[in-house]
């Protein structure tokens, strides 16, 4: 009937209108259109593929000042890369050889040797592809990348030994050939340590008028080097650190992180009170109250000290009355630690009056590197920890005068093969020190410069080893010399660069 047909139409309208009513709303139409367009774009992308170029998103050394303590940098990409294409096309100017390791989209580059100081390095990468380029057959080269970093300018410091520099601490800028005297003429500097930030130098000195070595005081002086490694016009500022009224100050050392100072002290009032004192940043000196010993130095982690005690070397924590962490009973002293702290160069005094140079590592291996009749004056690891540079002496007898003399030389010992190679013969002399540059490019030393005929040189005294370890001005001025050591031809002796300055205890700034 008619009424039933009308009722049916109304029911149908009630059922269908909620389903299609929302099409009439503008916002809904826009949403539906956006979803449809996005679906089409996804379909096109799946069909065509990603056409955006791979790129370097981050370079961890970009624009930074990188010194020898920086071990590696990281390149981060926006997608997984074809590793072979990246490694083949990564270029450095100047060259910087290294090892590469990968972790997903991150590439780590570890230089085999520290970057040369005083350089600006440019790193370039182009013509590299992502990992799936070969599979898809659609190669899109990486966006060309250019990054850069710089290394510190080379500086060194020494104790002058002539004219107005005599007994004073001198700083030298190698690139600018600029020299600056840091300490006043009324102080005679005996020894010094350089802070890792290059901003300060810790030194021991006595007043030039009437004081003995037992009156040494400890001071701090600013270098005037700014963050860009340039010498500023600011005058050096000297700050007293430790006096000598109640205690005599002997050897001192600065921790590698620059936060701790250790000083060997002897009380002037209490007989026999002798030992190490610790000075922490912004704290008063305190005694460690441990057993007295001889030569000592901080370990590379700055948390403990190696000190000669009795017939061995003890490793002590920087805590009062703390027991030793380790003890090396066979050795008389530690000459040097490697930068990583995993190896140490030590001396063993043999019963036949010879001396042996040993390599000791953290795995308990003790390896004899050489055994000599002369003296082992000092040793230092190269930055790569593959070579140990040593200052040794030969004992020679002058039959006509019936005297013995020690003739020093610098040698390089390969730590794997223990092969010793002499790289510089030196005339007999009382004081000589050497220091390997932080980038491993050269050795800085002081030496008397003579002709090949050294008949007029004086024999070294019996305490030559002790004299070499004490950084004070010599009676016979010694000239500073730069000895290049990073040479490709190891059979050819390097050419010396004799500098127009005289002094002792030369040290590169870190």
C-alpha positions as CSV (number, residue, x, y, z in Angstrom):
1,X,0.0,0.0,0.0
2,X,1.0,3.6,-0.2
3,X,1.6,4.1,3.5
4,X,3.9,1.1,3.5
5,X,5.9,2.4,0.6
6,X,6.4,5.8,2.4
7,X,7.5,4.1,5.6
8,X,10.0,2.0,3.6
9,X,11.5,5.1,2.0
10,X,11.9,6.7,5.4
11,X,13.6,3.7,6.9
12,X,16.0,3.5,4.0
13,X,16.9,7.2,4.4
14,X,17.5,6.7,8.1
15,X,19.8,3.7,7.5
16,X,21.8,5.2,4.6
17,X,22.2,8.8,5.6
18,X,24.7,8.3,8.5
19,X,26.9,6.3,6.1
20,X,27.1,9.1,3.5
21,X,26.4,12.2,5.5
22,X,30.1,12.8,6.4
23,X,31.0,13.2,2.7
24,X,29.2,16.5,2.8
25,X,31.7,18.0,5.4
26,X,34.6,20.1,3.9
27,X,37.2,19.0,6.5
28,X,36.3,15.3,5.7
29,X,36.7,15.9,2.0
30,X,40.1,17.5,2.5
31,X,41.3,14.6,4.7
32,X,40.1,12.1,2.1
33,X,41.9,14.0,-0.6
34,X,45.1,14.1,1.4
35,X,45.0,10.4,2.1
36,X,44.4,9.7,-1.6
37,X,47.3,11.9,-2.7
38,X,49.6,10.3,-0.1
39,X,48.7,6.9,-1.3
40,X,49.5,7.8,-4.9
41,X,52.9,9.3,-3.8
42,X,53.7,6.1,-1.9
43,X,52.8,4.0,-4.9
44,X,55.1,6.1,-7.1
45,X,57.9,6.0,-4.6
46,X,57.6,2.2,-4.4
47,X,57.6,2.0,-8.1
48,X,60.4,4.5,-8.9
49,X,62.6,4.2,-5.7
50,X,64.2,6.8,-3.4
51,X,66.0,9.3,-5.7
52,X,67.5,11.5,-2.9
53,X,71.3,11.4,-2.7
54,X,73.2,10.0,0.2
55,X,75.1,12.5,2.4
56,X,77.3,13.0,5.4
57,X,75.2,14.2,8.3
58,X,77.9,14.7,10.8
59,X,81.7,14.9,11.0
60,X,82.9,14.7,14.7
61,X,86.1,16.7,14.1
62,X,84.6,19.5,11.9
63,X,86.2,22.8,12.7
64,X,87.9,21.5,15.8
65,X,91.5,21.8,17.1
66,X,92.8,18.2,17.2
67,X,95.9,17.2,19.2
68,X,97.7,13.9,19.7
69,X,95.2,12.9,22.4
70,X,92.4,12.7,19.9
71,X,92.3,9.0,18.8
72,X,89.7,8.9,16.0
73,X,86.8,10.7,14.3
74,X,83.4,9.5,13.2
75,X,81.5,10.2,9.9
76,X,77.7,9.7,10.2
77,X,75.7,9.1,7.0
78,X,72.0,9.5,6.3
79,X,71.7,5.9,5.1
80,X,73.7,2.6,5.0
81,X,76.6,3.1,2.6
82,X,78.6,1.0,0.2
83,X,81.6,0.7,2.4
84,X,84.1,0.0,-0.3
85,X,83.1,3.1,-2.3
86,X,83.5,5.2,0.8
87,X,86.9,3.9,1.8
88,X,88.2,4.2,-1.8
89,X,87.1,7.8,-2.2
90,X,87.9,9.2,1.2
91,X,90.8,11.7,0.7
92,X,92.9,13.8,3.1
93,X,95.0,16.8,2.4
94,X,97.7,16.6,3.7
95,X,97.6,12.7,3.7
96,X,96.6,11.0,7.0
97,X,96.9,7.2,6.9
98,X,94.5,5.3,9.2
99,X,92.3,2.4,9.9
100,X,88.5,2.3,9.2
101,X,85.8,0.5,11.2
102,X,82.0,0.5,10.6
103,X,78.9,0.4,12.8
104,X,75.7,0.7,10.7
105,X,75.7,4.2,9.2
106,X,78.7,5.3,11.3
107,X,82.3,5.1,10.0
108,X,85.2,5.5,12.5
109,X,88.6,6.5,11.3
110,X,91.6,6.0,13.5
111,X,94.9,7.6,12.3
112,X,97.9,5.4,12.4
113,X,99.9,8.3,13.8
114,X,98.9,11.7,15.2
115,X,98.2,14.4,12.7
116,X,101.2,16.6,12.1
117,X,101.2,19.7,14.3
118,X,100.8,23.1,12.7
119,X,98.6,21.9,9.8
120,X,95.0,22.5,8.5
121,X,93.6,19.2,7.3
122,X,90.9,18.9,4.7
123,X,88.8,15.7,4.3
124,X,86.8,15.1,1.1
125,X,84.4,12.4,0.0
126,X,82.6,12.1,-3.3
127,X,81.6,9.3,-5.8
128,X,80.5,7.1,-3.0
129,X,77.1,5.2,-3.1
130,X,74.7,3.7,-0.7
131,X,74.5,0.0,0.1
132,X,71.6,-0.8,-2.2
133,X,72.9,1.1,-5.3
134,X,74.1,-2.1,-7.1
135,X,70.9,-4.0,-6.3
136,X,68.5,-1.4,-7.6
137,X,70.7,-0.5,-10.6
138,X,70.1,3.2,-9.9
139,X,73.3,4.7,-8.6
140,X,73.1,8.2,-7.1
141,X,76.5,9.5,-5.9
142,X,76.8,11.0,-2.5
143,X,76.6,14.7,-2.1
144,X,80.2,16.0,-2.2
145,X,81.4,16.5,1.3
146,X,84.3,18.7,2.4
147,X,85.3,19.0,6.1
148,X,88.3,20.4,7.9
149,X,90.1,20.4,11.2
150,X,93.4,21.8,12.4
151,X,96.2,20.7,14.7
152,X,98.0,22.8,17.4
153,X,100.9,24.9,16.4
154,X,104.2,23.4,17.6
155,X,105.8,25.1,20.7
156,X,108.6,24.1,23.0
157,X,110.0,25.4,26.3
158,X,113.5,25.2,27.7
159,X,115.7,26.6,30.5
160,X,118.0,29.2,29.0
161,X,121.8,29.0,29.6
162,X,123.2,32.2,28.0
163,X,123.1,36.0,28.5
164,X,119.7,37.3,29.7
165,X,118.0,33.9,29.3
166,X,120.4,32.1,31.8
167,X,118.4,30.2,34.3
168,X,115.1,31.5,33.0
169,X,112.1,29.6,31.4
170,X,111.8,30.4,27.7
171,X,108.9,29.6,25.4
172,X,109.4,29.3,21.6
173,X,106.9,29.4,18.8
174,X,108.3,27.1,16.0
175,X,106.1,28.4,13.2
176,X,106.4,32.1,14.0
177,X,110.0,31.8,15.2
178,X,109.0,33.9,18.2
179,X,110.6,33.6,21.6
180,X,109.4,34.7,25.0
181,X,111.1,34.6,28.4
182,X,108.5,33.6,31.0
183,X,110.3,34.0,34.3
184,X,112.0,37.0,35.9
185,X,115.8,37.2,36.3
186,X,115.7,36.9,40.1
187,X,114.6,33.2,39.8
188,X,116.8,30.3,38.6
189,X,114.6,27.6,37.2
190,X,115.6,24.0,38.0
191,X,112.8,21.9,36.4
192,X,109.3,22.3,34.9
193,X,106.2,20.5,33.8
194,X,103.7,21.7,31.1
195,X,100.0,21.6,31.6
196,X,98.0,19.7,28.9
197,X,96.0,22.9,28.0
198,X,99.2,24.8,27.2
199,X,98.0,27.7,29.3
200,X,100.3,27.2,32.3
201,X,103.7,25.8,33.2
202,X,104.6,24.4,36.7
203,X,108.2,25.0,37.6
204,X,110.7,24.8,40.5
205,X,113.1,27.6,41.1
206,X,115.4,29.2,43.6
207,X,116.2,32.8,44.1
208,X,119.3,33.6,42.2
209,X,121.0,35.5,45.0
210,X,122.4,33.2,47.6
211,X,120.0,30.3,47.7
212,X,121.0,26.6,47.3
213,X,119.2,23.8,45.5
214,X,117.6,22.8,48.9
215,X,115.6,26.1,48.9
216,X,113.6,25.2,45.8
217,X,110.1,26.6,45.7
218,X,107.3,25.6,43.3
219,X,105.6,28.2,41.1
220,X,103.0,28.5,38.3
221,X,103.4,30.7,35.3
222,X,101.1,31.5,32.4
223,X,102.3,31.0,28.9
224,X,100.2,33.6,27.1
225,X,99.1,31.2,24.4
226,X,95.5,31.7,23.4
227,X,92.9,29.2,22.2
228,X,94.1,29.7,18.6
229,X,97.7,28.8,19.5
230,X,99.0,32.3,19.1
231,X,101.2,34.2,21.6
232,X,99.3,37.1,23.0
233,X,100.7,40.3,24.3
234,X,99.7,39.5,27.9
235,X,102.6,39.5,30.3
236,X,103.3,36.2,32.1
237,X,101.7,35.9,35.6
238,X,103.6,34.0,38.3
239,X,101.8,32.4,41.2
240,X,103.6,30.7,44.2
241,X,102.4,27.1,44.8
242,X,104.7,25.7,47.5
243,X,107.2,27.4,49.8
244,X,110.3,25.9,51.4
245,X,110.3,27.4,54.9
246,X,109.2,24.2,56.7
247,X,110.1,21.6,54.1
248,X,112.8,21.1,51.5
249,X,111.3,20.4,48.1
250,X,113.0,18.0,45.8
251,X,111.6,16.3,42.7
252,X,108.0,17.1,41.6
253,X,105.7,15.9,38.9
254,X,102.4,17.0,37.3
255,X,99.6,14.5,36.5
256,X,98.8,14.0,32.8
257,X,95.4,15.5,33.3
258,X,96.9,18.6,34.9
259,X,94.8,18.2,38.1
260,X,97.4,16.8,40.6
261,X,100.9,17.8,41.7
262,X,103.3,15.5,43.6
263,X,106.3,16.8,45.5
264,X,109.0,14.9,47.4
265,X,109.6,16.8,50.6
266,X,111.8,16.6,53.7
267,X,110.8,18.3,56.9
268,X,113.2,20.9,58.3
269,X,111.9,20.3,61.9
270,X,111.2,16.6,62.1
271,X,114.2,14.5,61.3
272,X,113.4,11.6,58.9
273,X,110.0,12.9,57.8
274,X,110.4,12.4,54.1
275,X,107.9,11.4,51.5
276,X,105.4,12.5,48.8
277,X,103.0,15.4,49.2
278,X,99.9,15.8,47.0
279,X,98.5,19.1,45.8
280,X,95.0,18.9,44.2
281,X,93.2,21.7,42.4
282,X,92.1,24.4,44.8
283,X,93.2,22.3,47.8
284,X,95.9,22.6,50.4
285,X,99.0,20.3,50.2
286,X,98.7,17.1,52.2
287,X,101.2,14.3,52.9
288,X,100.6,10.8,51.6
289,X,102.4,9.4,54.6
290,X,103.8,6.6,52.6
291,X,107.3,5.0,52.5
292,X,109.9,7.3,51.1
293,X,111.4,6.3,47.8
294,X,113.5,7.5,44.9
295,X,112.5,8.5,41.4
296,X,108.7,8.7,40.8
297,X,106.2,9.6,38.1
298,X,102.5,9.7,37.6
299,X,100.8,6.8,35.8
300,X,99.0,7.8,32.6
301,X,95.6,7.6,34.3
302,X,96.6,10.3,36.8
303,X,95.2,8.1,39.6
304,X,98.4,6.6,41.0
305,X,102.2,7.0,41.1
306,X,105.1,4.7,40.3
307,X,108.0,5.1,42.7
308,X,111.2,3.3,43.3
309,X,111.2,1.7,46.7
310,X,113.9,-0.7,48.0
311,X,114.7,-3.3,45.3
312,X,111.7,-2.6,43.1
313,X,109.0,-0.2,41.9
314,X,105.8,0.3,43.7
315,X,102.5,1.6,42.2
316,X,100.8,3.6,44.9
317,X,97.3,5.2,44.9
318,X,97.0,8.9,45.7
319,X,95.6,8.2,49.2
320,X,97.4,8.7,52.5
321,X,99.0,5.5,53.9
322,X,97.4,3.4,51.1
323,X,99.1,0.1,50.4
324,X,100.7,-0.4,47.0
325,X,98.5,-1.5,44.1
326,X,101.3,-3.4,42.5
327,X,105.0,-4.0,43.0
328,X,107.7,-4.8,40.4
329,X,110.5,-6.3,42.4
330,X,113.1,-6.8,39.6
331,X,113.4,-3.2,38.5
332,X,115.1,-0.1,39.8
333,X,113.0,2.7,38.2
334,X,110.4,3.4,35.6
335,X,111.7,5.6,32.8
336,X,108.4,6.2,30.9
337,X,104.9,5.0,30.4
338,X,103.2,4.7,27.0
339,X,100.4,7.1,26.4
340,X,97.8,4.3,26.7
341,X,99.2,3.2,30.0
342,X,99.5,-0.4,28.8
343,X,103.4,-0.4,28.6
344,X,106.3,0.9,30.6
345,X,110.0,1.2,30.1
346,X,112.0,0.1,33.2
347,X,115.6,-0.4,34.2
348,X,117.0,-3.6,35.8
349,X,120.4,-3.3,37.5
350,X,122.2,-6.6,37.0
351,X,124.7,-8.3,39.4
352,X,127.5,-8.1,36.8
353,X,127.2,-4.3,36.9
354,X,125.5,-4.1,33.6
355,X,122.0,-2.5,33.1
356,X,119.1,-3.9,31.2
357,X,116.2,-2.0,29.6
358,X,112.9,-3.9,29.9
359,X,109.5,-3.5,28.4
360,X,106.7,-4.3,30.9
361,X,103.1,-4.4,29.9
362,X,99.8,-4.8,31.7
363,X,99.5,-8.5,30.7
364,X,102.5,-9.3,33.0
365,X,105.0,-9.7,30.2
366,X,108.5,-8.5,30.9
367,X,110.7,-8.3,27.9
368,X,114.4,-7.4,27.9
369,X,115.1,-4.9,25.0
370,X,118.8,-4.4,25.5
371,X,121.7,-4.9,27.9
372,X,124.6,-2.5,28.1
373,X,127.7,-1.7,30.1
374,X,127.1,2.0,30.0
375,X,124.2,4.1,31.4
376,X,120.5,4.1,30.5
377,X,119.7,7.8,31.0
378,X,116.2,8.1,29.7
379,X,113.6,6.6,27.3
380,X,110.3,7.7,25.7
381,X,107.7,5.9,23.7
382,X,106.7,7.2,20.3
383,X,102.9,8.1,19.9
384,X,102.2,4.9,18.0
385,X,103.8,2.8,20.9
386,X,105.8,0.8,18.4
387,X,109.2,2.3,19.0
388,X,111.1,3.3,22.2
389,X,113.6,6.1,21.8
390,X,116.5,5.9,24.3
391,X,119.4,8.0,25.5
392,X,122.2,5.5,26.2
393,X,126.0,5.7,26.7
394,X,129.0,3.7,25.7
395,X,131.9,3.4,28.2
396,X,135.2,4.1,26.6
397,X,138.7,4.0,28.1
398,X,141.3,6.5,27.3
399,X,144.5,4.4,27.5
400,X,146.8,7.4,27.5
401,X,145.1,9.2,30.3
402,X,143.9,6.0,32.0
403,X,140.4,7.4,32.4
404,X,136.9,6.2,31.4
405,X,134.4,8.3,29.6
406,X,130.8,7.8,28.7
407,X,129.8,8.7,25.2
408,X,126.0,9.2,24.8
409,X,123.9,8.3,21.8
410,X,120.2,8.2,20.9
411,X,118.8,4.9,19.8
412,X,115.5,3.6,18.5
413,X,114.3,0.2,19.7
414,X,111.6,-1.7,17.8
415,X,109.3,-3.0,20.5
416,X,108.3,-6.1,18.5
417,X,111.7,-7.3,17.4
418,X,113.8,-5.6,20.1
419,X,116.2,-4.5,17.4
420,X,118.3,-1.4,18.4
421,X,119.2,1.2,15.8
422,X,121.5,4.0,16.6
423,X,120.3,7.3,15.1
424,X,122.5,10.0,16.6
425,X,126.0,9.8,18.1
426,X,126.8,12.6,20.6
427,X,130.0,14.0,22.1
428,X,130.8,13.4,25.7
429,X,129.1,15.9,27.9
430,X,127.6,16.4,31.4
431,X,124.0,17.3,30.6
432,X,121.8,16.1,27.8
433,X,118.0,15.6,27.6
434,X,115.7,14.7,24.8
435,X,111.9,14.8,24.2
436,X,109.8,13.2,21.5
437,X,107.3,15.5,19.8
438,X,103.6,14.7,20.5
439,X,103.0,14.1,16.8
440,X,106.0,11.8,16.6
441,X,107.7,13.9,13.9
442,X,110.9,14.9,15.6
443,X,113.1,14.7,18.7
444,X,114.1,17.9,20.5
445,X,117.4,17.7,22.5
446,X,120.1,19.8,23.9
447,X,123.8,18.9,23.2
448,X,127.2,20.3,22.9
449,X,127.9,20.8,19.2
450,X,131.4,20.0,18.3
451,X,133.4,18.9,15.2
452,X,134.0,15.3,14.5
453,X,137.3,15.5,16.5
454,X,136.0,15.5,20.0
455,X,139.4,15.2,21.7
456,X,138.8,18.4,23.6
457,X,135.6,17.2,25.2
458,X,135.7,16.4,28.9
459,X,134.8,13.0,30.3
460,X,131.4,12.6,31.9
461,X,131.6,12.4,35.7
462,X,130.5,9.4,37.7
463,X,127.1,11.0,38.5
464,X,126.3,11.6,34.8
465,X,123.0,9.8,35.1
466,X,121.9,11.9,38.0
467,X,123.2,15.1,36.3
468,X,121.1,14.3,33.2
469,X,117.9,13.9,35.3
470,X,118.2,17.3,37.0
471,X,117.1,20.2,34.8
472,X,119.4,22.9,35.8
473,X,121.7,25.2,33.8
474,X,125.0,23.6,32.7
475,X,128.4,25.1,33.2
476,X,129.0,24.4,29.5
477,X,126.1,25.8,27.4
478,X,124.4,23.2,25.2
479,X,122.6,24.1,22.0
480,X,119.1,23.0,21.1
481,X,118.7,20.5,18.2
482,X,115.7,19.2,16.3
483,X,116.2,15.6,15.0
484,X,113.6,14.4,12.5
485,X,112.5,10.8,13.1
486,X,109.5,10.3,10.9
487,X,111.5,9.4,7.9
488,X,110.7,6.8,5.2
489,X,114.3,5.6,4.7
490,X,115.3,4.2,8.0
491,X,118.8,3.3,6.7
492,X,119.6,7.0,6.1
493,X,120.5,9.1,9.1
494,X,118.3,12.2,9.5
495,X,119.6,15.7,9.0
496,X,119.9,17.7,12.2
497,X,118.5,21.2,12.6
498,X,120.7,23.1,15.0
499,X,118.8,26.0,16.5
500,X,120.3,29.3,17.3
501,X,119.5,29.0,21.1
502,X,121.2,27.5,24.1
503,X,119.6,25.8,27.1
504,X,118.7,22.6,28.9
505,X,115.7,20.5,29.5
506,X,113.9,21.2,26.2
507,X,110.2,20.0,26.1
508,X,107.5,20.1,23.4
509,X,104.2,21.5,24.5
510,X,101.5,18.8,24.3
